Amino acid sequence: MAKNPSSSPADRPGDQPRRGLALGCGGTLGLAWTVSALAAVETALDFDARDADVLQGTSAGAELVTLLGAGIGTAEILAALHGDDAVDPVLAAHLAVPVGRFPRLPSLRPGNPRLAVRRRLSGLTRAAGLAPIGRGDAQWLGELADTLHPGPEWLGHRHARMIAVDLETGMRTVFGAVGPVVGGEVAVTSPVAPLAPAATAGQALRASWAIPGWFPPVQIAGRRYIDGGAASTASVDLLAGLDLDEVIVLAPMASARSVTARGVGRIERRLLRRPMSAGLHREVAFLRSTGVQVARIDLTADDLAVMGPNLMDGRRRAATLEQAATTVGPNVLAALDEAGIAAPGAQLLAPPPPEEPAEPGEAPADDAEPAAETEDGAAVPESDGTAAQTADGDDAGDDGEHRAAS
């Protein structure tokens, strides 16, 4: 059920930490995994993601920020991903749109080849400048944002932000930022513009999702913008200087440990996952150096084996959700523990204790034999394990052996 998004997260008990969420890029399957992981984070922290002090999203993460900023909760988004009809009709219609596994044949014209020679930019951004201009239709994203957030007003959550990349300069742009972005002088993976032009939620979401070679750049105030993941998977370093105590990072395009792959998966690991993981590692280290507790939650090798190398393959969404249900809980708890962040709801995510094996010679409770009876129908009292006897000392029953029920 939707609720009014928080416009002033500071209205909280004084002992509650100021918390930010950084939701990274990841395509169709990355979105599904992120929602599953975010549900586990909410359980562990006993917290509602809509009440975060800062919501920051990149690409698919910006799509989730758009939903959270409209007051739609994680549980409802997860239910919609599972095909539940009893959800917001706008949400259900949006998630039913077939995005496609592969892009339309792009233009032969590159986006901006001059980015390839700018050393200040990350390797991802330089490569994005060489990518051909995509011809995909991102209207389904614009319709979502414009329906949930009509008019020129920004998202209902005052500190909701979406990251895109200026295709002319290669600089990251933070749409929705309140005031100048102070990370400009200390940006770790790629430079950032201090100010973003005014944009509607629909424009910002389409820009943040404009995957090079898949969708065309989005024109905003006379400039062209592409997917924020072309510079950084989650732009965690840009959360510095916001007076946050904790930051939870959900980054489906990054892995804390090296993940092996075969075939096409090796290309995805080498060209995307490896540099994105390295960049995120530097960004997290930087943010921690400023005194912020950062919990980084990534995909596991088992998750990737189920999802495959193409995170736009919507046919694997159900399998991704099923797999995430078994892995995100332990991963979230481990990340929070490593970051030193208290998890009051940890017991709700902990796996059930294993069943104790039965004692040797002891029958399981479900297979217990019925109580024995004497010839007159009276039940024979349970004994200490020796054969029950009648008053005259003879063994009772047909064969004289009766076990006490376990």
C-alpha positions as CSV (number, residue, x, y, z in Angstrom):
1,M,0.0,0.0,0.0
2,A,1.3,3.4,-0.9
3,K,1.9,6.0,1.8
4,N,2.8,9.7,1.6
5,P,6.5,9.8,0.9
6,S,8.7,11.4,3.5
7,S,9.4,15.0,2.8
8,S,11.2,15.6,6.0
9,P,13.1,12.4,7.2
10,A,14.7,14.4,9.9
11,D,11.4,14.2,11.9
12,R,12.5,11.1,13.8
13,P,13.6,10.0,17.3
14,G,16.9,11.5,18.2
15,D,18.7,8.2,18.5
16,Q,17.8,7.0,15.0
17,P,20.7,7.1,12.6
18,R,20.6,9.2,9.5
19,R,20.5,6.6,6.7
20,G,21.0,6.8,3.0
21,L,20.3,4.2,0.3
22,A,22.4,3.9,-2.9
23,L,20.6,1.7,-5.5
24,G,22.8,0.8,-8.4
25,C,22.3,-0.1,-12.1
26,G,21.5,-3.6,-13.1
27,G,18.8,-3.8,-15.8
28,T,15.6,-5.9,-15.6
29,L,17.1,-8.6,-13.5
30,G,19.2,-6.3,-11.3
31,L,16.0,-4.4,-10.4
32,A,14.3,-7.7,-9.3
33,W,17.4,-8.6,-7.2
34,T,17.6,-5.2,-5.7
35,V,14.0,-5.2,-4.6
36,S,14.5,-8.6,-2.9
37,A,17.6,-7.4,-1.2
38,L,16.0,-4.1,-0.1
39,A,13.1,-6.1,1.5
40,A,15.7,-8.0,3.5
41,V,17.4,-4.8,4.5
42,E,14.1,-3.4,5.7
43,T,13.5,-6.5,7.8
44,A,17.0,-6.5,9.3
45,L,17.0,-2.8,10.2
46,D,13.3,-2.6,11.1
47,F,13.0,0.3,8.8
48,D,11.0,1.5,5.8
49,A,13.1,2.4,2.7
50,R,10.7,5.3,2.0
51,D,11.9,6.9,5.2
52,A,15.6,7.0,4.2
53,D,17.1,10.4,4.6
54,V,18.6,10.1,1.1
55,L,17.4,7.9,-1.8
56,Q,19.9,7.8,-4.6
57,G,19.4,5.6,-7.7
58,T,21.3,4.9,-10.9
59,S,19.6,3.5,-14.0
60,A,17.4,0.6,-12.7
61,G,18.1,2.0,-9.2
62,A,16.6,5.3,-10.3
63,E,13.5,3.4,-11.4
64,L,13.2,2.0,-7.9
65,V,13.8,5.5,-6.4
66,T,10.9,6.8,-8.6
67,L,8.6,4.2,-7.1
68,L,9.7,4.7,-3.5
69,G,9.5,8.4,-3.9
70,A,5.9,8.0,-4.9
71,G,5.2,6.3,-1.7
72,I,5.0,2.7,-3.1
73,G,6.6,0.4,-0.6
74,T,9.2,-2.4,-1.2
75,A,6.7,-5.1,-0.2
76,E,4.2,-4.0,-2.9
77,I,6.9,-3.8,-5.5
78,L,8.1,-7.3,-4.7
79,A,4.5,-8.6,-4.8
80,A,4.1,-7.0,-8.3
81,L,7.3,-8.6,-9.5
82,H,5.9,-12.0,-8.4
83,G,2.8,-11.3,-10.4
84,D,0.4,-10.4,-7.6
85,D,-2.7,-8.6,-9.2
86,A,-3.6,-6.9,-5.9
87,V,-1.1,-4.1,-6.3
88,D,-1.1,-0.5,-7.6
89,P,-2.4,-0.7,-11.2
90,V,0.2,1.8,-12.4
91,L,2.9,-0.4,-10.9
92,A,1.5,-3.6,-12.4
93,A,1.2,-2.1,-15.8
94,H,4.7,-0.8,-15.7
95,L,6.3,-4.1,-14.7
96,A,4.3,-5.9,-17.4
97,V,6.0,-4.0,-20.2
98,P,8.3,-6.3,-22.2
99,V,11.6,-4.3,-22.3
100,G,13.3,-6.9,-24.5
101,R,16.4,-9.0,-24.1
102,F,18.4,-7.3,-26.8
103,P,18.5,-3.7,-28.2
104,R,17.2,-2.6,-31.5
105,L,19.9,-2.2,-34.2
106,P,21.6,1.1,-33.1
107,S,22.7,4.0,-35.3
108,L,26.2,3.8,-36.7
109,R,27.0,7.2,-35.2
110,P,28.9,7.1,-31.9
111,G,27.6,9.2,-29.0
112,N,30.6,11.4,-28.4
113,P,34.0,9.9,-29.5
114,R,35.8,12.9,-27.9
115,L,35.2,11.4,-24.5
116,A,37.5,8.5,-25.4
117,V,40.6,10.8,-25.0
118,R,39.7,12.5,-21.8
119,R,41.9,11.0,-19.1
120,R,40.0,12.4,-16.2
121,L,37.1,10.2,-17.1
122,S,36.7,6.5,-16.0
123,G,37.3,3.8,-18.6
124,L,33.5,3.1,-18.6
125,T,32.7,6.7,-19.5
126,R,35.3,6.8,-22.3
127,A,33.9,3.6,-23.8
128,A,30.4,5.0,-23.5
129,G,31.4,7.9,-25.7
130,L,32.3,5.4,-28.5
131,A,29.1,3.4,-28.2
132,P,26.6,3.9,-31.0
133,I,23.5,5.9,-30.4
134,G,20.7,3.5,-29.4
135,R,17.2,3.4,-30.9
136,G,15.3,1.8,-28.1
137,D,12.1,3.3,-26.8
138,A,12.2,4.3,-23.1
139,Q,8.7,5.8,-23.1
140,W,7.5,3.2,-20.5
141,L,9.9,4.8,-18.1
142,G,8.7,8.3,-18.8
143,E,5.1,7.2,-18.5
144,L,5.8,5.7,-15.1
145,A,7.4,8.8,-13.6
146,D,5.0,11.3,-15.2
147,T,2.0,9.3,-14.0
148,L,3.3,9.0,-10.4
149,H,4.8,12.5,-10.4
150,P,2.9,14.7,-12.8
151,G,3.9,18.3,-13.5
152,P,7.3,19.9,-13.0
153,E,7.5,19.1,-9.3
154,W,10.2,16.7,-8.2
155,L,9.6,13.4,-6.4
156,G,7.6,13.4,-3.2
157,H,10.7,12.5,-1.2
158,R,12.7,15.7,-0.9
159,H,16.1,14.0,-1.0
160,A,15.5,11.6,-3.9
161,R,18.3,11.7,-6.5
162,M,18.9,10.1,-9.9
163,I,22.4,9.9,-11.5
164,A,23.0,10.4,-15.2
165,V,26.1,11.3,-17.3
166,D,26.4,14.4,-19.4
167,L,27.4,13.0,-22.8
168,E,29.2,16.3,-23.8
169,T,31.5,16.4,-20.8
170,G,31.4,12.9,-19.3
171,M,30.6,14.4,-15.9
172,R,28.1,12.7,-13.6
173,T,24.9,14.8,-13.0
174,V,22.8,14.4,-9.9
175,F,19.2,15.2,-10.7
176,G,17.2,16.1,-7.6
177,A,20.1,17.2,-5.6
178,V,19.3,20.0,-3.1
179,G,22.0,22.6,-3.7
180,P,25.5,22.0,-5.2
181,V,27.0,18.5,-5.1
182,V,30.0,18.8,-2.8
183,G,31.6,15.6,-4.2
184,G,32.8,17.5,-7.2
185,E,36.2,18.2,-5.8
186,V,36.7,14.7,-4.3
187,A,34.9,12.5,-6.7
188,V,36.5,9.1,-6.7
189,T,35.6,7.4,-10.0
190,S,34.5,10.2,-12.3
191,P,34.0,14.0,-12.1
192,V,30.6,15.4,-11.2
193,A,28.8,18.5,-12.2
194,P,28.1,20.8,-9.2
195,L,24.6,21.5,-10.4
196,A,22.0,19.8,-12.5
197,P,19.5,21.5,-14.8
198,A,15.9,21.5,-13.9
199,A,14.2,18.3,-15.0
200,T,10.9,16.5,-14.5
201,A,11.0,13.1,-12.9
202,G,10.3,11.5,-16.2
203,Q,13.2,13.2,-17.9
204,A,15.6,12.3,-15.1
205,L,14.5,8.7,-15.0
206,R,14.9,8.2,-18.8
207,A,18.3,9.9,-18.7
208,S,19.5,7.7,-15.8
209,W,18.3,4.6,-17.7
210,A,19.7,5.6,-21.2
211,I,22.0,2.6,-21.7
212,P,24.6,3.5,-24.4
213,G,23.9,1.6,-27.6
214,W,20.4,0.6,-26.3
215,F,18.5,3.9,-25.7
216,P,19.2,7.3,-27.2
217,P,20.6,10.1,-25.1
218,V,17.9,12.2,-23.4
219,Q,17.8,15.9,-24.1
220,I,17.4,18.1,-21.0
221,A,18.0,21.9,-21.1
222,G,19.9,21.6,-24.4
223,R,22.3,18.9,-23.2
224,R,22.4,15.1,-23.8
225,Y,22.4,12.7,-20.9
226,I,23.1,8.9,-20.8
227,D,22.9,6.1,-18.2
228,G,24.6,7.0,-14.9
229,G,26.1,3.5,-14.9
230,A,28.3,4.7,-17.7
231,A,30.5,6.4,-15.0
232,S,29.7,4.5,-11.8
233,T,27.5,1.6,-10.8
234,A,26.1,3.5,-7.8
235,S,28.0,6.8,-7.3
236,V,28.4,6.1,-3.6
237,D,31.1,8.7,-3.3
238,L,28.5,11.4,-4.0
239,L,26.8,10.7,-0.7
240,A,29.7,12.3,1.2
241,G,29.1,15.5,3.0
242,L,25.3,14.8,3.5
243,D,25.6,14.3,7.3
244,L,24.7,10.6,7.0
245,D,25.6,8.0,9.6
246,E,24.9,4.9,7.5
247,V,24.7,4.1,3.9
248,I,23.3,0.9,2.5
249,V,24.6,0.1,-1.0
250,L,22.7,-2.4,-3.3
251,A,24.8,-2.9,-6.4
252,P,23.8,-5.8,-8.7
253,M,26.4,-4.9,-11.3
254,A,29.3,-5.3,-8.8
255,S,30.8,-8.2,-6.9
256,A,33.0,-8.0,-3.8
257,R,34.9,-11.1,-4.9
258,S,36.1,-12.2,-8.3
259,V,33.5,-14.3,-10.2
260,T,34.5,-16.7,-12.9
261,A,32.3,-17.2,-16.0
262,R,32.3,-18.9,-19.3
263,G,31.3,-17.9,-22.8
264,V,29.5,-14.6,-23.1
265,G,29.6,-14.2,-19.3
266,R,33.4,-13.7,-19.5
267,I,32.8,-10.6,-21.7
268,E,30.3,-9.2,-19.2
269,R,32.7,-9.8,-16.3
270,R,35.7,-8.2,-18.1
271,L,34.0,-5.2,-19.7
272,L,31.4,-4.3,-17.1
273,R,31.4,-6.1,-13.8
274,R,35.2,-6.0,-13.1
275,P,35.6,-2.2,-13.6
276,M,32.3,-1.4,-11.9
277,S,33.3,-3.6,-8.9
278,A,36.7,-1.9,-8.7
279,G,35.1,1.6,-8.8
280,L,32.6,0.7,-6.2
281,H,35.3,-0.6,-3.9
282,R,37.2,2.8,-4.1
283,E,34.0,4.8,-3.6
284,V,33.0,2.7,-0.5
285,A,36.5,3.1,1.0
286,F,36.3,6.8,0.4
287,L,32.9,7.2,2.0
288,R,34.0,5.1,5.0
289,S,37.1,7.3,5.4
290,T,34.7,10.2,6.1
291,G,33.2,8.4,9.1
292,V,30.1,6.9,7.4
293,Q,29.3,3.3,8.1
294,V,28.8,1.6,4.7
295,A,27.2,-1.8,4.1
296,R,27.8,-3.0,0.6
297,I,25.6,-5.8,-0.6
298,D,26.4,-7.5,-3.9
299,L,25.4,-10.4,-6.0
300,T,26.9,-13.8,-5.2
301,A,28.3,-16.3,-7.8
302,D,25.2,-18.4,-7.2
303,D,23.0,-15.4,-8.0
304,L,24.9,-14.7,-11.2
305,A,24.7,-18.4,-12.3
306,V,20.9,-18.1,-12.2
307,M,20.7,-14.7,-13.8
308,G,23.1,-15.3,-16.6
309,P,25.3,-12.7,-18.4
310,N,22.4,-10.7,-19.8
311,L,20.7,-8.8,-17.0
312,M,18.0,-7.5,-19.5
313,D,16.7,-11.1,-20.0
314,G,13.3,-10.8,-18.4
315,R,12.6,-14.5,-18.9
316,R,14.8,-15.2,-15.9
317,R,13.0,-12.8,-13.5
318,A,11.1,-15.5,-11.7
319,A,14.2,-17.6,-11.2
320,T,16.1,-14.5,-10.1
321,L,13.5,-13.8,-7.4
322,E,13.5,-17.4,-6.3
323,Q,17.2,-17.5,-6.0
324,A,17.4,-14.1,-4.2
325,A,14.9,-15.4,-1.6
326,T,17.6,-17.9,-0.4
327,T,20.7,-15.7,-0.6
328,V,19.9,-12.0,0.2
329,G,19.1,-12.6,3.9
330,P,22.5,-14.1,4.9
331,N,24.3,-11.6,2.6
332,V,22.5,-8.6,4.1
333,L,23.3,-9.7,7.7
334,A,26.9,-10.3,6.8
335,A,27.2,-6.9,5.2
336,L,25.6,-5.1,8.1
337,D,27.8,-7.0,10.6
338,E,31.0,-6.1,8.6
339,A,29.9,-2.5,8.5
340,G,29.2,-2.4,12.2
341,I,25.5,-1.5,11.7
342,A,23.1,-2.9,14.2
343,A,20.4,-5.2,12.8
344,P,17.5,-5.4,15.3
345,G,15.5,-7.7,13.0
346,A,18.4,-10.1,12.4
347,Q,16.5,-13.0,14.0
348,L,13.8,-12.7,11.3
349,L,16.3,-13.3,8.6
350,A,18.4,-16.0,10.3
351,P,17.9,-19.5,8.9
352,P,16.0,-22.0,11.1
353,P,18.2,-24.1,13.3
354,P,18.8,-27.7,12.0
355,E,16.6,-30.4,13.5
356,E,18.4,-32.5,16.1
357,P,18.9,-36.1,15.2
358,A,16.8,-38.7,17.0
359,E,18.5,-40.7,19.8
360,P,19.7,-44.1,18.7
361,G,16.8,-46.6,18.9
362,E,14.3,-43.7,19.4
363,A,11.3,-43.6,17.0
364,P,10.5,-40.2,15.5
365,A,7.5,-38.5,17.0
366,D,5.5,-38.7,13.8
367,D,6.1,-42.5,13.6
368,A,5.4,-43.3,17.2
369,E,3.5,-46.5,17.9
370,P,0.1,-46.3,19.6
371,A,-0.1,-47.0,23.3
372,A,-0.4,-50.7,24.1
373,E,-3.5,-52.1,25.8
374,T,-4.2,-55.1,28.0
375,E,-6.8,-57.7,27.1
376,D,-9.6,-55.7,28.9
377,G,-8.8,-52.6,26.8
378,A,-7.0,-50.6,29.5
379,A,-3.9,-48.7,28.4
380,V,-0.6,-50.0,29.7
381,P,1.3,-47.3,31.6
382,E,4.6,-46.1,30.1
383,S,7.6,-47.7,31.6
384,D,11.2,-46.8,31.9
385,G,12.0,-48.7,28.7
386,T,11.6,-52.2,30.0
387,A,8.8,-54.5,28.9
388,A,5.5,-53.6,30.5
389,Q,4.1,-56.4,32.6
390,T,0.6,-57.5,33.9
391,A,-0.1,-58.0,37.6
392,D,0.8,-61.7,37.5
393,G,4.2,-60.9,36.0
394,D,3.6,-62.1,32.5
395,D,4.4,-59.9,29.6
396,A,1.4,-58.0,28.3
397,G,0.3,-58.0,24.7
398,D,0.8,-60.4,21.8
399,D,4.6,-60.5,21.8
400,G,5.2,-59.0,25.3
401,E,7.1,-56.0,24.0
402,H,5.8,-52.4,24.2
403,R,7.8,-49.2,23.8
404,A,7.1,-46.0,25.4
405,A,6.0,-43.4,22.9
406,S,8.9,-41.0,22.2
